[in-house]
């Protein structure tokens, strides 16, 4: 269950991104990975492994990624715009009822931390 300290998107989150391509930012939505289901395809032909890096980013953060095994010589620049967390309501029946929660984050002195740092 997410807490108020969650400042990075998790696998259960629908993530809204800006992807920098050809000198312009292109909006993209990356759907959550449902419990017990196969991951949906990445938007805009992005490599699936890029999502692992996005889970370490904070809202408004812009980063460049190199994925030499998936796309040699290609740099991917993305910004996390926002995300909505999907919480399972019926734990023994995944997908039966899902609550969608938009998390707001209040800035504080430890903003550089991610959940993995705590």
PEHUFEN-V137364 format. One line per field, one symbol per residue. phi: phi as a letter, one per 20 degrees, with the letter a starting at -180 (. if undefined). psi: psi as a letter, one per 20 degrees, with the letter a starting at -180 (. if undefined). burial: b if it has 16 or more other ideal C-beta (glycine too) atoms within 10 Angstrom, else e. A space follows every 10 residues. Layout:
# PEHUFEN-V137364
phi->???
psi->???
burial->???
This chain:
# PEHUFEN-V137364
phi->.fdfffccfd feeedecdde clncedfbdd ffefgmdfff ffflmfffff fgfffeeegn fdbdcdcgfe bgmddddcce eabceddfed febgnfbced ceeedefbfd fffdgfee
psi->pqriiojqqr hjqpppqppo pljqppqqpo qroqpjrqpq qqqkjqqhih hhhhiiqrpi qpqpppmhhh mpjppppqpo grqppopphn hjmpigpppp pppqppqrhk hiqrhih.
burial->eeeeebbbbb ebbbbbbbbe eeeeeeebeb ebbbeeeeee eeeeebbeeb bebbbebebe eeeebebeee beeeebebbb eebbbbebee eeeeeeebee eebeeeeeee eeeeeeee
